[in-house]
Amino acid sequence: MVRFMVVLAFRSVVIVLRQSVDKLATMKGIEIVSMLFFSLPLLAFGSGEVYIVTVEGEPVVSYSGGVDGFSATAIDLMEEMDITSESVTSYALHLEKKHDALLDSLFEVGTYKKLYSYRHLVNGFAVHISPEQAEALSKAPGVKYVEKDMKIKKLTTHTPQFLGLPTGVWPTRGGFDRAGEDIVIGFVDSGIYPKHPSFSTHNTEPYGPLPRYRGKCEVDPETQRDFCNGKIIGAQHFAKAAIAAGAFNPAIDFPSPLDGDGHGSHTAAIAAGNNGIRVKMHGYEFGKASGMAPRARIAVYKVLYRLFGGYVSDVVAAIEQAVLDGVDILNLSVGPNSPPTTTKATFLNPFDAALLSAVRAGVFVAQAAGNGGPFPKTLVSFSPWITTVAAAIDDRRYKNNLTLGNGKILPGLGLSPSTHGNKSFNLVSANDVMLDLSLLKYNPLDCQRPELLNRHKVEGNILLCGYSFNFVSGTASIKKVSETAKSLGAAGFIVAVENAYPGAKFDPVPVDTPGILITDARKTKELIDYYNCSTTRDWAGRPISFDATASIADGLAPILHKSAPQVALFSSRGPDVKDFSFQDADVLKPDILAPGYLIWAAWAPNGTDEANYIGEGFAMVSGTSMAAPHIAGIAALIKQKNPHWSPSAIKSALMTTATTLDRGGRPILAQQYSETEIMTLVRATPFDYGSGAVNPKAALDPGLILDTTYEDYIWFLCSVPDVDPNEVRNITSSACNSTTGQPADLNSPSVTISHLEGTQTVKRTVTNVADTETYVITTRMSPEIALEASPPAMTVLPGASREITLTLTVRAVTGGYSFGEVLMKGDRGHRVRIPVVAMGFNS
């Protein structure tokens, strides 16, 4: 399944991000607000909307003092936020009282409902009110920003071996049973199925207490047991906005951290699931699954629900709570449905602002790039403080073939056993074995309803079915075809694709009945032609005899390919955009490539997200949602080795050590559509894979890192062309001290210049995190752009920093982007690579 990433679709919830409303603290301010008092009828849940609002003042994470009676609470990366301290609790309560005072002064009791107060990462709140009240709120003194909430949806093993973790990484962390020890990964997702063996503690060394983590464990309302066991260290759910919007059905959506979808359990297992868990389905074993950091702790923050997805205001509340609880890593398979429309920059919205504050608090954030590929500018993760993850196809492929009676062999997908005794059986089309033509309101060719088909004609034969749009919409599934064939006594089944449908995804599905999916419409035509030529019919077209035969091969064993990784077709592509008009940004996105295709991991048996895996304990799923937790787990290993590294240092280690070559030593390829809409392979660029495919072993020992501070990110926001400094302050609570410079000057582990005229110079500062080493610096760039680096060589002492100057000059204007890199090769074996992307224009 190409998992569709949790795309934040702001719905009507007022998240009033109130940057301390100190101006309203005085009676004069209160009097002014009181003049705006609204007398409206009582508001029923579902009838109003939810909004995100920001106000003057700083949240806890950045408050540096200045309010009488409240000492500073701002932190730096070398210290943790002590949420129990008097200064933090009193200032947080002060902000919440301000939120309440503002609402009480504007609206009559019963006409609104505050859902959340955001105090630690952003200063504001989410409130359920009418559009008229929202208009009044936007005009109140001290209120800086009001926006409707957005709805969200999901973006939606063998990979530890593919990434070299068991031999190259886990031994350096004390083995798999210590890899990720005491690192907490927070999952903002659809919850968790706590009884799954991937999260069990029965066969592991007991998990001790972790006092620095302060999260709570909710109790299952049905079993009255909490969701935690040491491995799962925290479990909470957030649904106030969903309830206010009238979307939440407690009978279906589970008002608890229980995963009713499957997606949350899957992502948690990929990042931090136990090692060596046997993957069994239908009596077959498909190997053993493991998380990237199998000893890491799991903290669950459920924001996604079965029927409607979720809401941004719930997500922001979950992010704030996760940081407050003390997570080290955040995994997000969510993102905005489109760039924000109410701000001039994609980076300026409450969601990204909350993540910026999370990064300031020392939390590394991995976010799925989106599943809008292979088309350009389809990313749903924009900001440079986030690590945006693209999806790769690894070296394991499941293929099968169908041998026809005329000797032709048709390739396809089928994770199934072969037909009995590898023999051939007669083919019967579902259209030719219908029982009742009056039931044509259903599509019999889908083979979803066995009662529509004649058992006597199907039994002992291979059932030929068609692939309709129902398979794309989720109302039909390969699993149901298998069940239909089995219930009718068929020898096997074929699902043949005749037409291309938008959103179609062809993944092999584990079944216990011999079966195959023919995805190539040209091969389907050969199959149908053979079937029609071999079937005898009467004058009315009714079949008299079925003489076409076929056999289905065994598709249970994977085939390993050296041409891996490849960028998956569905993985969203760059370039990044800086505003709603989709102007290119000077930020490279995605950042990195990780496995995200056909990933085996835990599933919730009651999960409804994938029709092919309902009732199963494991699922093999595709999507950038699967790629992001690979990076989250690897980041946990880096954090375990380097507990004081900043999120940007971890991101730098991942990016500068990534590879642009596949297993065969050739440039990585990307799946793409040809002009005739046939899937083909082309040479990948940084807009497909960012810095390249993740290399965990190298990332644990990067040699040099490029570090970036919170102040650097604020400076970056202020340098974005046409951005209003007041807008930066309204969203982040931080002022622009300077608007000079270029966004490309941000000290990130990549260089992107979307509009290069003449010559432009950028600088990068690298810091040595290894022993003294001498680096030789070389550059490579497409001939249209000249790229020079200075100095040509440098020696860097342990802990020391050196500045590198890069000069880019337009040689020729092509109307497209040019790609290159800066490579620093150390005499102790380190290789540090910075990708460079630029488009030249006439000056």
C-alpha positions in Angstrom: 0.0 0.0 0.0 1.3 3.4 -0.8 0.5 4.8 2.6 -0.9 8.2 2.3 0.8 10.4 4.8 -1.1 12.1 7.5 -1.7 15.3 5.7 -2.7 18.0 8.1 -5.9 19.5 6.8 -6.7 22.3 9.1 -10.3 22.2 10.1 -12.2 24.7 12.0 -10.6 24.7 15.4 -9.2 27.8 16.8 -5.8 27.2 18.0 -5.0 30.5 19.7 -1.3 30.5 19.9 -1.2 33.2 22.4 2.1 34.8 22.7 1.7 36.0 26.3 -1.0 38.5 26.3 0.8 40.8 28.6 -0.8 43.9 27.1 -4.1 42.6 28.3 -2.8 42.1 31.8 -3.7 45.7 32.7 -7.2 46.8 33.5 -7.0 49.2 30.6 -6.4 46.3 28.2 -9.2 44.3 29.7 -11.5 47.3 29.4 -10.7 47.6 25.7 -11.3 44.0 25.1 -14.6 44.1 27.0 -15.9 46.6 24.5 -15.7 43.9 21.9 -17.8 41.5 23.9 -19.9 39.2 21.7 -23.3 37.9 22.8 -24.0 34.9 20.6 -26.2 31.8 21.0 -24.8 28.7 22.7 -22.6 26.8 20.4 -23.2 23.1 19.8 -20.3 20.8 19.0 -20.0 20.4 15.2 -21.8 23.6 14.4 -18.9 25.9 14.9 -15.3 25.7 13.8 -11.8 25.5 15.3 -9.1 28.1 14.8 -5.4 28.6 15.5 -4.6 31.9 17.0 -1.4 33.5 18.1 -1.0 36.4 20.5 1.7 38.6 21.9 4.3 37.1 24.3 6.7 34.3 24.4 6.1 30.6 25.2 8.0 28.8 28.0 10.7 27.5 25.7 11.8 31.0 24.6 10.7 33.3 27.4 13.7 35.3 28.5 12.1 37.4 31.2 10.5 40.8 31.3 7.1 40.1 32.8 6.9 41.3 36.4 6.9 38.4 38.9 8.0 35.7 36.4 11.6 34.7 35.9 13.1 33.6 32.6 12.3 30.0 31.4 14.2 29.9 28.0 16.5 27.0 27.6 19.5 26.1 25.4 20.3 22.8 23.9 22.7 21.8 26.7 19.9 21.7 29.2 16.5 20.1 29.6 13.3 22.0 30.3 12.4 21.3 33.9 8.6 21.4 33.7 8.3 20.9 37.5 10.3 24.0 38.3 8.5 26.9 39.9 9.5 29.3 37.1 8.1 27.0 34.4 4.9 26.1 36.1 4.1 29.6 37.2 4.8 31.2 33.9 2.8 28.4 32.0 -0.1 29.0 34.4 0.2 32.7 33.8 -0.1 32.2 30.0 -3.1 29.9 30.4 -4.9 32.4 32.6 -4.2 35.1 29.9 -5.8 32.8 27.3 -8.9 32.3 29.5 -9.1 36.0 30.4 -9.0 36.9 26.7 -11.8 34.5 25.8 -13.9 35.4 28.8 -13.7 39.1 28.0 -14.7 38.6 24.4 -17.4 35.9 24.5 -20.3 34.9 26.7 -19.9 31.6 28.6 -21.4 28.7 26.6 -20.8 30.3 23.2 -17.2 28.9 22.9 -15.1 26.1 24.1 -11.3 26.3 24.6 -9.8 23.0 23.5 -6.1 23.4 24.3 -3.8 26.0 25.8 -0.4 26.0 24.1 2.1 27.4 26.5 5.5 25.6 26.1 6.3 25.6 22.4 3.9 28.2 21.2 1.8 30.7 23.1 -1.8 30.3 22.2 -4.8 28.0 22.3 -7.3 26.0 20.2 -10.9 27.1 20.5 -14.3 26.0 19.1 -16.2 29.1 18.0 -18.3 30.5 15.2 -16.7 32.3 12.2 -18.2 35.5 13.5 -16.5 35.1 16.8 -13.2 34.2 15.0 -13.5 37.5 13.1 -13.9 39.4 16.4 -11.0 37.5 17.9 -8.7 38.4 15.1 -9.3 42.1 15.8 -8.8 41.9 19.6 -5.7 43.7 21.0 -2.7 41.4 21.4 -4.0 38.7 19.0 -1.5 38.2 16.2 -2.8 35.3 14.1 -6.1 33.4 13.6 -6.5 30.5 11.2 -9.0 27.7 10.7 -7.8 24.3 11.8 -7.0 21.9 9.1 -7.8 18.2 8.8 -5.1 15.6 8.5 -4.7 12.3 6.9 -2.0 9.6 6.8 0.9 9.6 4.3 1.2 6.4 3.9 11.5 -6.7 8.1 14.4 -6.9 5.9 15.6 -3.3 6.0 17.9 -3.6 9.1 20.0 -6.0 7.0 19.8 -3.9 3.9 21.0 -0.9 5.9 23.8 -2.9 7.5 22.6 -2.4 11.1 23.2 -5.9 12.5 26.9 -6.0 11.5 27.9 -2.4 11.2 25.9 -0.5 13.8 24.3 -2.5 16.5 27.6 -4.1 17.7 28.9 -0.6 18.3 25.9 0.1 20.6 26.3 -3.1 22.6 24.4 -5.4 20.3 20.7 -5.4 19.2 19.6 -5.8 22.9 21.2 -2.4 23.7 20.7 -0.5 20.5 18.7 2.6 21.4 18.9 2.0 25.1 17.0 4.7 27.1 16.2 6.8 24.0 12.6 7.8 23.7 10.9 8.0 20.3 7.6 9.8 20.2 5.1 8.7 17.5 2.4 11.2 16.5 0.2 8.7 14.7 -2.8 6.4 15.0 -1.9 4.8 18.3 -0.5 1.4 19.1 -1.6 -2.3 19.5 0.3 -3.0 22.8 -0.2 -6.8 22.7 1.9 -7.2 19.6 5.2 -9.2 20.0 7.1 -6.3 18.5 6.3 -4.3 21.6 6.3 -7.2 24.2 8.7 -7.4 27.1 8.3 -11.1 27.7 11.6 -12.2 26.0 13.7 -9.1 26.7 15.7 -7.9 29.7 13.3 -5.8 31.9 13.1 -2.1 31.2 14.0 0.0 34.2 12.5 3.3 35.1 13.4 6.3 33.1 12.8 9.3 35.4 13.6 12.0 32.8 10.6 10.9 30.8 7.4 12.4 32.3 4.7 11.2 30.1 1.6 9.3 31.3 -0.1 6.1 30.3 -3.8 6.2 29.7 -6.0 3.3 30.8 -7.9 1.3 28.2 -11.6 2.1 29.1 -12.6 -1.5 28.2 -9.9 -3.5 29.9 -9.0 -1.0 32.6 -5.4 -1.8 32.0 -2.8 0.9 30.9 -1.0 0.7 27.7 2.6 0.7 29.0 5.0 -2.1 29.8 8.4 -0.4 29.9 9.0 -0.8 26.2 5.9 1.4 25.7 6.7 4.1 28.1 3.9 6.5 27.4 0.5 6.4 25.7 -1.9 9.3 25.2 -4.6 10.3 22.8 -5.7 13.7 21.5 -9.1 14.2 20.0 -10.6 17.4 21.4 -10.7 19.1 18.1 -12.2 16.1 16.4 -14.9 15.9 19.0 -15.6 19.6 18.7 -15.9 19.2 14.9 -18.4 16.4 15.3 -16.2 13.9 13.5 -15.4 11.6 16.4 -17.3 8.4 16.9 -16.1 6.7 20.1 -17.6 3.3 19.1 -15.4 3.3 16.0 -12.4 5.6 16.7 -11.5 4.3 20.2 -11.1 7.1 22.7 -7.8 5.7 23.9 -4.3 5.2 22.5 -5.4 1.8 21.0 -4.6 1.6 17.3 -7.8 1.1 15.3 -6.0 1.8 12.0 -2.7 -0.2 11.9 -0.5 2.6 10.7 0.7 3.7 14.1 1.7 0.2 15.2 3.5 -0.2 11.8 5.6 3.0 12.1 6.5 2.3 15.8 7.7 -1.2 15.0 9.8 0.0 12.1 11.7 2.5 14.3 11.8 0.7 17.6 10.2 -2.7 17.4 11.8 -5.7 19.1 14.5 -7.6 17.2 13.9 -11.0 15.6 10.1 -11.1 15.5 8.9 -13.9 13.2 6.6 -12.6 10.5 4.0 -15.3 9.8 0.9 -15.2 7.7 -1.3 -18.0 6.3 1.1 -20.6 7.6 4.1 -19.1 5.8 7.1 -17.3 7.4 8.4 -14.2 5.6 11.5 -13.6 7.7 12.0 -11.8 10.9 11.2 -8.2 11.7 13.1 -5.7 13.7 13.1 -2.0 14.5 16.1 0.2 13.7 16.7 0.8 17.4 15.1 -2.3 19.0 15.9 -1.3 22.6 14.5 2.3 22.3 11.4 3.3 24.2 8.1 4.1 22.5 5.9 7.0 23.5 2.5 7.1 21.8 0.6 10.3 20.9 -2.5 9.3 19.1 -4.0 12.0 16.8 -5.2 9.9 13.8 -8.5 8.0 13.7 -10.1 5.5 11.4 -12.7 7.4 9.5 -11.6 11.0 9.3 -7.8 11.2 9.9 -7.2 14.0 12.4 -6.9 17.7 13.1 -3.9 20.0 13.3 -4.9 21.5 16.6 -4.8 18.0 18.1 -1.4 17.4 16.5 0.1 20.6 17.8 -1.2 19.6 21.3 0.4 16.2 20.9 3.7 17.7 19.8 3.8 20.1 22.7 3.0 17.3 25.1 5.7 15.0 23.7 8.3 17.7 24.1 7.1 18.4 27.6 7.2 14.7 28.4 10.9 14.5 27.4 11.0 12.5 24.1 14.3 12.6 22.2 13.0 11.9 18.7 9.7 12.7 17.1 8.4 10.7 14.2 5.7 12.4 12.1 3.8 10.8 9.3 1.8 13.9 8.9 2.1 17.2 7.1 0.0 20.0 5.6 -2.3 19.1 2.7 -0.9 22.1 0.8 1.3 25.1 1.6 -0.3 27.5 4.1 -2.5 30.2 2.4 -2.6 32.8 5.3 1.1 33.4 5.5 3.6 34.4 2.8 6.0 31.6 3.6 5.4 27.9 3.8 7.7 27.8 6.9 5.4 30.2 8.8 2.4 28.3 10.3 1.6 27.0 13.8 2.5 23.4 12.9 6.0 24.3 11.7 6.4 26.8 14.5 5.7 24.1 17.1 8.3 21.8 15.4 10.8 24.7 15.4 10.3 25.1 19.2 10.6 21.3 19.6 14.0 21.4 17.8 15.0 24.3 20.0 14.2 22.1 23.0 16.6 19.4 21.6 14.1 17.1 19.9 15.0 15.6 16.5 12.1 15.6 14.1 11.7 13.1 11.2 8.8 13.8 8.8 7.5 11.9 5.8 8.0 13.8 2.5 4.6 12.9 1.1 3.2 10.4 -1.4 2.5 12.8 -4.3 5.3 11.6 -6.6 6.7 11.3 -9.1 5.6 14.9 -9.8 7.6 17.9 -8.8 6.7 20.3 -6.0 4.5 17.7 -4.2 6.3 17.8 -0.8 4.3 18.3 2.3 7.3 18.9 4.6 9.0 22.3 4.0 11.1 23.7 6.8 14.9 23.3 7.1 14.7 22.4 10.8 12.7 19.2 9.9 14.4 16.1 8.4 12.2 15.3 5.4 12.4 11.7 4.3 11.8 10.3 0.8 10.9 6.6 0.2 13.2 4.1 -1.4 12.7 0.6 -2.9 15.2 -1.7 -1.2 16.8 -4.8 -2.7 14.0 -7.2 -1.9 11.3 -7.6 -4.6 8.4 -10.1 -4.8 7.7 -11.2 -8.3 5.8 -14.1 -9.9 4.8 -15.3 -13.3 1.9 -16.9 -15.1 2.5 -19.6 -17.7 -0.2 -19.8 -20.4 -1.2 -22.9 -22.2 0.2 -21.4 -25.4 3.7 -21.2 -23.9 3.7 -17.5 -23.1 5.0 -16.4 -19.7 3.5 -13.3 -18.2 5.2 -11.5 -15.3 3.2 -10.2 -12.4 3.1 -9.9 -8.6 1.9 -12.6 -6.3 3.0 -13.4 -2.8 1.4 -16.8 -2.9 2.1 -20.5 -3.4 2.1 -22.1 -6.8 -0.9 -23.9 -8.3 -1.2 -27.5 -7.0 1.7 -29.7 -8.2 2.8 -26.8 -10.4 0.1 -28.0 -12.8 -2.0 -26.0 -15.3 -5.7 -25.5 -14.8 -8.5 -24.1 -17.0 -9.2 -20.4 -16.9 -12.7 -19.1 -16.3 -13.5 -15.4 -16.4 -15.8 -14.0 -13.7 -17.9 -12.4 -16.4 -18.6 -15.8 -17.8 -19.7 -17.5 -14.6 -22.2 -15.0 -13.2 -25.2 -16.4 -11.5 -27.7 -13.5 -11.8 -27.5 -10.7 -14.3 -29.9 -8.7 -12.1 -27.1 -8.2 -9.6 -25.0 -6.0 -11.9 -25.2 -3.2 -9.5 -22.1 -4.9 -8.2 -19.0 -5.5 -10.4 -18.7 -9.3 -10.6 -15.3 -8.9 -12.4 -13.9 -7.6 -9.1 -14.5 -11.0 -7.6 -15.4 -9.5 -4.2 -18.7 -11.4 -3.8 -18.6 -15.2 -4.2 -22.4 -15.4 -4.1 -22.5 -13.7 -7.6 -20.5 -16.5 -9.2 -21.3 -20.1 -10.2 -19.4 -22.4 -7.9 -19.8 -25.4 -10.2 -18.1 -23.5 -13.1 -15.3 -22.0 -10.9 -14.4 -25.1 -8.8 -11.1 -26.6 -9.8 -10.3 -23.8 -12.3 -8.3 -20.6 -12.1 -10.7 -17.6 -11.7 -9.9 -14.6 -13.9 -10.8 -11.2 -12.4 -10.4 -7.6 -13.4 -8.8 -4.6 -11.6 -11.3 -1.8 -11.3 -11.2 1.6 -9.6 -12.7 -0.1 -6.6 -9.2 -1.5 -5.8 -7.9 2.1 -5.7 -10.8 3.4 -3.6 -10.4 0.6 -1.1 -13.8 -1.0 -1.6 -12.1 -4.0 -3.3 -9.0 -5.9 -2.2 -6.7 -8.7 -3.4 -7.4 -10.4 -0.1 -11.1 -10.6 -0.8 -10.4 -12.0 -4.3 -8.4 -14.7 -2.6 -11.2 -15.4 -0.2 -13.7 -15.6 -3.0 -11.6 -18.0 -5.0 -11.0 -20.2 -1.9 -14.7 -20.3 -1.0 -15.6 -21.3 -4.5 -13.0 -24.1 -4.6 -10.9 -22.4 -7.3 -7.4 -23.7 -8.1 -6.2 -20.1 -8.1 -7.0 -16.6 -9.2 -5.7 -13.9 -11.6 -6.3 -10.2 -11.2 -5.6 -8.5 -14.6 -5.1 -4.7 -15.0 -6.6 -3.4 -18.3 -6.6 0.3 -17.6 -4.5 2.8 -15.6 -6.2 4.5 -12.7 -4.9 7.6 -10.9 -3.7 6.5 -7.5 -3.4 2.8 -8.4 -0.7 1.0 -6.4 0.4 -2.5 -7.2 1.8 -4.2 -4.2 2.2 -8.0 -3.7 -0.3 -9.2 -1.1 0.3 -12.3 1.0 -2.5 -14.8 0.3 -2.9 -18.6 1.0 -4.5 -19.3 -2.4 -2.4 -19.4 -5.6 -2.8 -16.0 -7.2 -1.1 -13.3 -9.3 -1.7 -9.7 -10.2 -0.8 -8.8 -13.9 0.0 -5.1 -13.7 1.1 -4.5 -17.3 -1.9 -3.7 -19.5 -0.1 -5.0 -22.5 0.4 -8.4 -20.9 -3.3 -8.3 -19.8 -4.2 -8.0 -23.5 -2.2 -11.1 -24.4 -3.9 -13.0 -21.6 -7.4 -11.9 -22.6 -6.7 -12.6 -26.3 -5.6 -16.1 -25.4 -8.6 -16.6 -23.2 -11.1 -15.4 -25.9 -9.5 -17.5 -28.6 -9.6 -20.6 -26.4 -13.2 -20.3 -25.1 -16.0 -21.8 -27.2 -19.2 -19.8 -27.2 -22.8 -20.3 -28.5 -24.6 -17.9 -30.8 -25.5 -15.6 -27.9 -21.9 -15.4 -26.7 -22.4 -17.7 -23.7 -19.4 -19.9 -23.0 -19.7 -23.6 -23.9 -16.3 -24.8 -22.9 -13.2 -23.2 -21.2 -10.1 -24.5 -22.9 -7.5 -21.8 -21.9 -5.1 -23.1 -19.3 -2.4 -21.6 -17.1 -0.3 -22.3 -14.1 0.9 -19.9 -11.4 4.4 -20.1 -10.1 5.5 -19.9 -6.4 5.9 -16.2 -5.5 6.7 -16.6 -1.8 10.5 -16.2 -2.0 11.9 -12.7 -2.5 14.4 -11.8 -5.2 17.3 -9.6 -4.2 18.5 -6.9 -6.6 21.8 -5.0 -6.7 20.0 -2.0 -8.4 18.9 -0.8 -5.0 18.0 1.5 -3.5 15.7 3.2 -6.1 13.5 6.2 -5.4 9.9 4.9 -5.3 7.4 6.2 -7.8 5.0 7.6 -5.2 7.7 9.4 -3.1 7.1 13.2 -3.3 9.6 15.3 -5.2 11.2 18.7 -4.8 12.0 21.4 -5.3 10.7 22.8 -2.0 8.4 25.8 -2.3 8.4 29.0 -0.2 4.8 30.1 -0.6 1.3 29.2 -1.7 2.1 30.3 -5.3 4.7 27.5 -5.4 7.7 29.7 -5.9 10.9 27.7 -5.4 12.6 28.0 -2.0 16.3 28.1 -1.3 16.0 24.9 0.8 16.8 21.4 -0.4 13.9 19.0 0.1 13.6 16.1 0.6 16.6 15.7 2.9 17.4 12.0 2.8 16.2 8.7 1.3 15.2 5.6 3.4 13.4 2.3 2.7 9.7 2.9 2.3 8.4 0.2 -0.1 6.9 -3.1 0.9 8.0 -2.9 4.5 7.0 -5.7 6.8 6.2 -4.6 10.3 3.6 -5.0 13.1 -0.1 -4.4 12.4 -3.2 -4.0 14.6 -5.5 -6.9 14.0 -8.5 -4.6 14.3 -6.8 -2.1 11.9 -8.9 -1.0 9.0 -6.4 1.1 7.1 -5.4 -1.7 4.6 -8.2 -3.9 3.4 -5.6 -6.6 2.5 -4.5 -6.9 6.1 -7.7 -6.7 8.1 -7.4 -9.2 11.0 -3.7 -9.8 10.5 -0.8 -9.2 12.9 1.7 -8.0 10.3 1.4 -6.0 7.1 3.7 -5.2 4.2 3.1 -1.6 3.5 4.6 1.2 1.2 4.8 4.9 1.7 7.0 7.7 2.9 5.2 7.1 6.2 7.3 3.9 6.3 10.5 5.7 5.4 10.4 8.3 8.1 10.5 5.9 11.1 13.7 4.3 9.6 15.3 7.7 10.0 13.8 8.2 13.4 15.2 4.9 14.6 18.7 5.6 13.2 18.6 9.0 14.7 18.0 7.3 18.1 21.2 5.3 17.6 23.1 8.5 16.9 21.5 10.2 19.9 22.4 7.2 22.1 26.1 7.6 21.1 26.1 11.4 21.2 23.5 12.4 23.9 24.4 16.1 23.7 24.2 16.5 20.0 21.6 19.0 18.7 18.9 17.9 16.3 20.7 19.8 13.5 24.0 17.9 14.3 22.1 14.6 14.0 20.5 15.7 10.7 24.0 16.8 9.4 25.5 13.4 10.3 22.7 11.6 8.4 22.9 13.9 5.3 26.7 14.4 4.9 27.3 10.6 5.0 24.5 9.6 2.7 25.3 7.8 -0.6 24.2 8.6 -4.1 25.3 5.1 -5.4 23.3 1.9 -5.4 24.5 -1.5 -4.3 26.1 -2.1 -7.7 28.1 1.1 -7.4 26.0 2.9 -10.0 24.1 6.2 -9.6 20.8 5.8 -7.8 17.8 5.6 -10.1 14.3 7.0 -9.6 11.0 5.6 -10.8 9.3 8.1 -13.1 6.6 8.2 -15.7 7.5 8.3 -19.4 5.7 10.5 -21.9 3.4 7.6 -22.5 2.7 7.2 -18.8 4.7 4.0 -18.6 6.8 3.6 -15.4 10.5 3.9 -16.3 13.8 4.5 -14.5 15.8 7.8 -14.7 18.9 9.0 -12.9 17.9 10.4 -9.6 18.6 14.0 -8.5 18.7 15.7 -5.1 15.0 16.6 -5.7 14.3 12.9 -5.6 16.5 11.8 -2.7 18.0 14.9 -1.0 21.5 14.1 0.0 21.1 10.4 -0.9 20.4 7.1 0.7 21.0 6.8 4.4 24.2 5.1 5.5 23.7 4.3 9.2 27.3 3.1 9.9 28.8 6.2 8.4 26.3 8.5 10.2 27.5 7.3 13.6 31.0 8.5 12.7 30.5 11.5 10.4 33.8 13.3 11.0 32.5 16.8 10.6 29.0 18.2 11.3 27.3 21.4 10.3 25.4 22.7 13.4 22.5 25.2 13.3 21.0 27.1 16.2 17.5 28.4 16.8 18.7 31.9 16.2 20.1 30.7 12.8 16.6 29.5 11.9 15.0 32.8 12.9 17.6 34.6 10.8 16.7 32.3 7.9 13.0 33.1 8.2 13.8 36.8 8.3 15.9 36.5 5.1 13.2 34.8 3.0 12.3 37.4 0.3 9.0 39.2 0.7 8.5 37.9 4.2 7.1 40.4 6.7 9.2 40.5 9.9 6.0 41.1 11.8 4.8 37.8 10.4 7.9 36.0 11.7 7.3 37.5 15.1 3.6 36.7 15.1 4.3 33.0 14.4 7.5 32.4 16.3 7.5 35.0 19.1 11.0 36.0 18.0 12.0 39.3 16.4 14.0 39.8 13.2 17.2 41.5 14.3 18.4 41.5 10.7 16.8 41.0 7.3 20.1 41.0 5.3 21.7 38.0 3.7 20.2 35.2 1.7 18.3 32.0 2.8 21.1 29.9 1.2 23.4 31.2 3.9 21.8 29.0 6.5 24.4 26.7 7.9 22.7 23.6 6.6 24.3 20.4 5.1 23.1 21.3 1.6 23.2 24.4 -0.6 20.2 25.5 -2.7 20.0 28.7 -4.8 16.8 28.8 -6.8 17.6 32.1 -8.5 21.4 32.5 -9.2 22.4 35.6 -11.1 26.1 36.2 -11.8 28.1 35.1 -8.8 27.0 34.3 -5.3 29.1 33.3 -2.3 27.8 31.2 0.6 29.6 30.0 3.7 29.4 26.9 5.7 30.9 26.2 9.1 32.0 22.6 9.9 32.9 21.3 13.3 35.1 18.3 14.0 33.5 15.6 16.1 36.4 13.1 15.7 40.2 13.2 16.1 42.4 15.7 14.4 42.1 15.2 10.6 43.2 16.9 7.4 40.6 17.3 4.7 41.0 17.8 1.0 38.1 19.8 -0.5 36.9 19.2 -4.0 33.9 20.3 -6.0 31.8 18.8 -8.8 29.1 20.7 -10.7 27.1 20.6 -13.9 29.0 22.7 -16.5 26.4 25.5 -16.6 27.4 26.6 -13.1 31.0 27.1 -11.9 31.5 25.9 -8.2 34.6 26.7 -6.3 35.5 26.0 -2.7 38.0 27.7 -0.4 40.3 26.6 1.3 41.3 23.6 -0.9 42.5 21.8 2.2 42.3 22.2 6.0 43.3 20.6 9.2 40.6 20.6 12.0 41.4 19.8 15.6 38.9 17.9 17.8 35.9 20.1 18.7 37.2 22.9 16.5 35.3 24.7 13.7 36.4 25.9 10.3 34.6 28.0 7.7 34.4 27.0 4.0 33.5 29.6 1.3 31.7 28.4 -1.7 31.4 30.5 -4.9 28.8 29.8 -7.6 28.9 31.5 -11.0 26.5 31.3 -13.9 28.2 30.1 -17.0 25.2 29.4 -19.1 21.4 29.7 -18.7 19.5 26.5 -19.4 16.2 27.1 -17.7 16.7 24.2 -15.4 18.5 23.3 -12.2 22.1 22.2 -12.1 23.4 19.7 -9.5 26.7 19.1 -7.9 28.5 18.6 -4.6 31.3 19.7 -2.3 33.3 16.7 -1.1 35.6 16.8 1.9 37.9 13.7 2.1 39.8 13.2 5.4 43.1 11.4 5.9 41.5 9.3 8.5 38.8 8.0 6.1 35.9 10.3 6.7 34.0 11.5 3.6 31.7 14.5 4.1 29.5 15.5 1.2 27.3 18.6 0.8 24.9 18.5 -2.2 24.6 21.7 -4.2 21.6 22.8 -6.3 21.3 26.0 -8.3 19.4 27.5 -11.2 21.1 30.1 -13.3 19.6 33.3 -14.6 20.8 36.2 -16.7 21.9 39.1 -14.6 
